[in-house]
């Protein structure tokens, strides 16, 4: 009975983490569609739109390392609760913005509020699940992004066409307050699972994050995270605008078409979690190299696509390969780093990804403005990041032995 109760508790915790990250993704994803209306209402240029799309990630990136440290220092529960409450408040305030300056400040503080959720959630997974189950647990939580990739375009475009973008943000913020109450009531800081002490011998020793940063593999993970997220957020933040302005799609039509890649991301995410838990040590890097190389080729084909249908087919396949990379990075941390500093390490690696979320949208905005509406250079930028990601996985395979000295 005790084992059954423990099994139920850890899966309920996983369900709450999934729900929380689903709402966090919804808060972020709908902005990529709302910005089409916001740009018109606030009369923003392409460069200003890029700054707006990046402002969230400025705060979000800055909070990754402190968020992980706070989770290690004060426990996952407090950080998770604070994150949900803060991002819900600033979601509501997003719907009240009246100028470029106001919405930039709100979105920056929004990012600060949400920044601690993923490092704290990762730590809670490491404390709750045994070593052999962490890949699948992480893939389930991160699959929320794939599910929201289907739901967000339809939800956002429908809401914007009926009640407007402001009311949409108010509704999402209200849901967040309800979810925060559930976290407060149900989530507790658990003791680490017994299997943690069986993880590779050297992990029993106390290791600080600063000591960990001496190892090249941690920095390579940082670069890989930056590269793949530059591609991910470059596509998510600017493709809606590209499809409307360049390919001529209508808003509601965009919502249904943009949901298609999200379906393939679900398949890729769950498949990646299962594969990563089954692969022999070291083989996952080969899959990563193949996935990143395929993404670079598919981005080029996407760029050269002659029709919207062809364009979306390539993007759909990109989501499958990209899912493996995005799941691999946090799973590698969960399976490699001692649970005592999982929060801090995950925060550092995630910082690379969220820094890309800040840099890429604003860079594309300026590129498009300087190119007088052309997205050609922007696509080459994303292809370049895919090549860097491929090289990062090759380096990870070579440097993997470093981690066993920690």
C-alpha positions in Angstrom: 0.0 0.0 0.0 2.9 2.4 0.8 4.4 1.8 -2.6 1.1 2.4 -4.3 0.6 5.6 -2.4 4.1 6.8 -3.3 3.4 6.0 -7.0 0.1 7.9 -6.9 1.8 10.9 -5.2 4.7 11.2 -7.7 2.4 11.0 -10.7 0.0 13.6 -9.2 3.1 15.9 -8.7 4.0 15.3 -12.3 0.4 16.1 -13.4 0.6 19.4 -11.5 4.0 20.3 -13.0 2.6 19.5 -16.4 -0.4 21.8 -15.7 1.8 24.6 -14.5 4.1 24.4 -17.4 1.2 24.2 -19.8 -0.1 27.5 -18.4 3.4 29.0 -18.6 3.7 28.0 -22.2 0.2 29.4 -23.0 1.2 32.8 -21.4 4.2 32.9 -23.7 2.9 31.4 -26.9 -0.2 33.5 -27.2 2.0 36.6 -27.4 3.4 35.4 -30.7 -0.2 35.8 -32.1 -1.4 38.7 -30.0 1.6 40.7 -31.2 -0.2 40.9 -34.6 -3.0 43.0 -33.0 -0.8 44.7 -30.5 1.5 46.0 -33.2 -1.5 47.6 -34.9 -3.0 49.0 -31.7 0.3 50.4 -30.4 1.6 51.3 -33.9 4.9 49.4 -33.5 7.6 49.0 -36.1 9.3 45.7 -36.9 12.2 46.5 -34.7 9.9 47.6 -31.8 7.9 44.3 -32.3 11.2 42.4 -32.0 12.1 44.2 -28.8 8.6 43.4 -27.4 8.9 39.7 -28.3 12.3 39.6 -26.6 11.5 41.6 -23.5 10.0 38.6 -21.7 13.1 36.6 -22.3 15.4 39.3 -20.9 13.8 38.8 -17.5 13.3 35.1 -18.0 16.9 34.5 -18.8 18.2 36.6 -15.9 16.1 34.5 -13.5 17.3 31.0 -14.6 20.4 30.7 -12.5 19.0 32.6 -9.4 15.8 30.5 -9.7 17.8 27.3 -9.7 19.9 28.5 -6.7 16.8 29.5 -4.8 15.2 26.0 -5.4 18.4 24.4 -4.1 18.6 26.7 -1.1 14.9 27.1 -0.1 13.1 24.2 -1.8 11.2 23.7 -5.0 7.7 24.5 -3.5 8.4 28.1 -2.6 10.0 28.9 -6.0 7.2 27.2 -7.9 4.5 29.0 -6.0 6.2 32.4 -6.4 6.7 31.8 -10.1 3.0 31.0 -10.8 1.6 33.9 -8.7 4.0 36.4 -10.3 3.4 35.3 -13.9 -0.3 35.3 -13.4 -0.3 38.9 -12.1 1.8 40.1 -15.0 -0.3 38.2 -17.5 -3.3 40.3 -16.3 -1.2 43.5 -16.5 -0.2 42.6 -20.1 -3.9 43.1 -21.0 -3.7 46.6 -19.5 -0.7 47.9 -21.4 -1.2 51.3 -23.0 2.2 52.0 -24.7 5.4 50.3 -25.9 7.2 51.3 -22.7 4.5 49.9 -20.4 4.3 46.6 -22.2 8.1 46.2 -22.3 8.3 46.7 -18.5 5.4 44.4 -17.9 6.8 41.6 -20.1 10.3 42.0 -18.5 8.9 41.5 -15.0 6.7 38.7 -16.3 9.9 36.9 -17.4 11.4 37.5 -14.0 8.4 36.0 -12.3 8.2 32.9 -14.5 12.0 32.3 -14.6 12.3 30.1 -11.6 9.6 27.6 -12.6 11.6 25.2 -14.8 14.7 24.9 -12.6 12.5 24.3 -9.5 10.3 21.9 -11.4 13.4 20.0 -12.6 14.7 19.7 -9.0 11.3 18.4 -7.9 11.5 15.7 -10.6 15.0 14.7 -9.4 13.7 14.5 -5.8 10.6 12.6 -6.7 11.5 10.2 -9.5 14.3 7.5 -9.6 17.1 7.8 -12.0 15.7 5.4 -14.5 12.4 7.3 -14.9 13.6 10.9 -15.1 13.9 11.1 -18.9 10.2 10.1 -19.3 9.1 12.4 -16.4 10.9 15.3 -18.0 9.5 14.6 -21.4 6.0 14.6 -20.0 6.4 18.0 -18.4 8.1 19.4 -21.5 5.5 17.9 -23.8 3.1 20.6 -22.5 4.9 22.9 -25.0 3.9 20.5 -27.8 0.3 20.3 -26.7 0.2 24.1 -26.3 1.7 24.3 -29.8 -1.6 22.8 -31.1 -3.9 24.6 -28.7 -2.3 28.1 -28.5 -2.7 29.2 -32.2 -6.4 28.2 -32.3 -7.1 29.6 -28.8 -5.3 32.9 -29.4 -6.7 33.6 -32.9 -10.2 32.7 -31.8 -10.0 34.9 -28.6 -8.5 37.8 -30.5 -11.2 37.6 -33.2 -14.0 37.5 -30.6 -13.1 39.2 -27.2 -9.8 40.8 -28.1 -6.2 40.4 -27.0 -6.6 42.3 -23.7 -9.5 40.1 -22.3 -7.6 37.0 -23.4 -4.7 37.9 -21.1 -7.0 38.7 -18.2 -8.7 35.2 -18.5 -5.3 33.4 -18.6 -4.1 35.3 -15.6 -7.2 34.3 -13.6 -6.6 30.7 -14.4 -3.1 31.1 -13.0 -4.3 32.2 -9.6 -6.5 29.1 -9.3 -3.5 26.9 -10.3 -1.3 28.6 -7.7 -3.9 27.7 -5.0 -3.6 24.0 -6.1 0.2 24.1 -5.9 0.0 25.6 -2.4 -2.3 22.9 -1.1 -0.8 19.8 -2.8 2.9 20.4 -3.4 5.4 19.7 -0.6 9.2 19.5 -0.7 9.9 15.7 -0.8 13.0 13.9 0.4 15.3 12.7 -2.4 14.5 9.2 -3.7 16.6 6.4 -2.3 18.0 5.6 -5.7 19.9 8.9 -5.8 22.6 7.5 -3.6 23.2 4.7 -6.1 23.9 7.1 -9.0 27.4 7.0 -10.3 29.8 6.9 -7.4 31.4 10.3 -7.7 28.0 11.9 -7.4 27.8 11.2 -3.7 30.3 13.9 -3.2 29.2 17.5 -2.7 29.8 19.6 -5.8 29.1 23.3 -6.2 27.8 24.9 -9.3 31.0 27.0 -9.6 33.1 23.8 -9.5 30.9 22.2 -12.1 31.5 25.2 -14.5 35.1 24.2 -14.7 34.1 21.3 -17.0 33.8 22.0 -20.7 30.8 19.7 -21.1 28.6 22.1 -19.0 29.5 25.0 -21.3 28.9 22.9 -24.4 25.4 22.1 -23.0 24.9 25.8 -22.6 25.8 26.5 -26.2 23.6 23.6 -27.5 20.7 25.0 -25.4 21.3 28.5 -26.8 21.4 27.2 -30.4 18.3 24.9 -30.4 16.3 27.5 -28.6 17.3 30.2 -31.0 15.8 28.1 -33.7 12.7 27.3 -31.6 11.9 30.8 -30.6 12.9 32.3 -33.9 10.2 30.1 -35.5 7.6 30.5 -32.8 7.9 34.3 -32.4 8.2 35.4 -36.1 6.6 32.6 -38.2 3.0 33.9 -37.4 3.9 37.4 -38.7 5.8 35.9 -41.6 2.9 33.7 -42.7 0.5 36.6 -42.5 2.7 39.4 -44.0 4.7 37.3 -46.6 2.6 34.2 -47.3 -0.8 36.1 -47.1 -2.7 33.9 -44.6 -5.7 35.2 -42.7 -5.7 35.3 -38.9 -8.1 32.4 -38.3 -6.6 30.4 -41.1 -3.2 30.9 -39.5 -4.5 29.5 -36.1 -5.5 26.2 -37.6 -2.5 25.8 -39.9 0.0 26.8 -37.2 -1.4 24.0 -34.9 -0.2 21.3 -37.2 3.5 21.3 -36.2 2.4 21.1 -32.6 1.0 17.6 -33.2 4.3 16.3 -34.5 6.0 17.9 -31.6 3.9 15.8 -29.2 5.0 12.6 -31.0 8.6 13.8 -31.0 8.6 14.8 -27.3 7.1 11.5 -25.9 9.3 9.5 -28.4 12.4 11.3 -27.2 11.7 10.7 -23.5 11.2 7.0 -24.2 14.3 6.6 -26.4 16.6 8.5 -24.0 15.7 6.2 -21.1 16.4 3.1 -23.3 19.5 4.2 -25.2 22.9 2.9 -23.9 25.1 5.6 -22.5 26.8 7.7 -25.2 24.4 6.7 -28.0 22.1 9.6 -27.4 24.8 12.0 -28.7 24.7 10.3 -32.1 20.9 10.8 -32.3 21.5 14.4 -31.3 24.0 15.0 -34.1 21.6 13.4 -36.7 18.7 15.5 -35.4 20.5 18.8 -35.4 21.9 18.1 -38.9 18.4 17.3 -40.2 17.1 20.5 -38.7 19.6 22.6 -40.6 18.7 20.9 -43.9 15.0 21.2 -43.3 15.3 24.9 -42.4 16.9 25.5 -45.8 14.1 23.5 -47.6 11.5 25.4 -45.5 13.1 28.7 -46.6 12.9 27.7 -50.3 9.4 26.2 -50.1 7.2 27.2 -53.0 3.9 26.9 -51.1 2.4 27.3 -47.6 1.7 23.5 -47.6 5.3 22.6 -48.4 6.5 25.2 -45.9 4.4 23.6 -43.1 5.4 20.1 -44.0 9.1 21.0 -43.4 8.3 22.8 -40.2 6.3 19.8 -39.0 9.3 17.5 -39.5 11.6 20.1 -37.8 9.4 19.9 -34.7 10.0 16.1 -34.4 13.8 16.4 -34.6 13.9 19.5 -32.5 11.9 17.7 -29.8 14.7 15.2 -29.3 17.3 17.9 -28.8 15.1 19.9 -26.4 14.3 16.8 -24.3 17.9 15.6 -24.4 19.4 18.7 -22.8 17.5 18.7 -19.4 17.4 14.9 -19.3 21.2 14.8 -19.6 21.5 17.2 -16.6 19.0 15.1 -14.6 20.9 11.9 -15.2 24.4 13.4 -14.9 24.4 16.0 -12.1 23.9 15.3 -8.3 20.4 16.0 -7.2 21.7 18.5 -4.6 22.6 21.0 -7.4 20.2 20.0 -10.2 18.3 23.2 -9.7 21.4 25.4 -10.1 22.8 23.4 -13.0 19.5 23.3 -14.8 19.2 27.0 -14.3 22.6 27.6 -16.0 21.9 25.4 -19.0 18.3 26.8 -19.3 19.8 30.3 -19.1 21.5 29.6 -22.4 18.2 28.7 -24.0 16.3 31.6 -22.6 19.1 34.0 -23.6 18.5 32.8 -27.1 14.8 33.5 -26.6 15.8 37.1 -25.8 18.4 37.6 -28.6 16.7 35.9 -31.5 13.4 37.7 -31.8 14.9 41.1 -31.4 17.7 40.2 -33.9 15.2 39.0 -36.5 13.1 42.1 -35.9 16.1 44.4 -36.8 17.1 42.1 -39.7 13.6 42.3 -41.2 13.4 46.0 -40.8 16.8 46.6 -42.3 15.9 44.1 -45.1 12.6 46.1 -45.8 10.4 43.2 -44.8 12.5 40.4 -46.2 13.0 37.3 -44.0 15.8 35.8 -46.1 18.7 36.7 -43.8 16.6 35.7 -40.8 16.3 32.1 -42.2 20.1 32.0 -42.8 20.6 33.0 -39.2 18.5 30.1 -38.0 20.3 27.7 -40.3 23.6 28.9 -38.8 22.3 28.1 -35.3 21.4 24.6 -36.5 25.0 24.0 -37.6 26.3 25.3 -34.3 24.0 22.9 -32.5 25.3 20.0 -34.6 28.9 20.8 -33.7 27.9 21.1 -30.1 26.6 17.5 -30.0 29.8 16.3 -31.7 31.7 18.1 -28.9 29.4 16.6 -26.2 30.2 13.1 -27.5 33.9 13.8 -27.3 33.8 15.5 -23.9 31.3 13.1 -22.2 34.1 11.4 -20.2 34.7 14.7 -18.4 31.4 14.4 -16.5 32.5 11.2 -14.7 35.2 13.2 -12.9 32.7 15.4 -11.1 
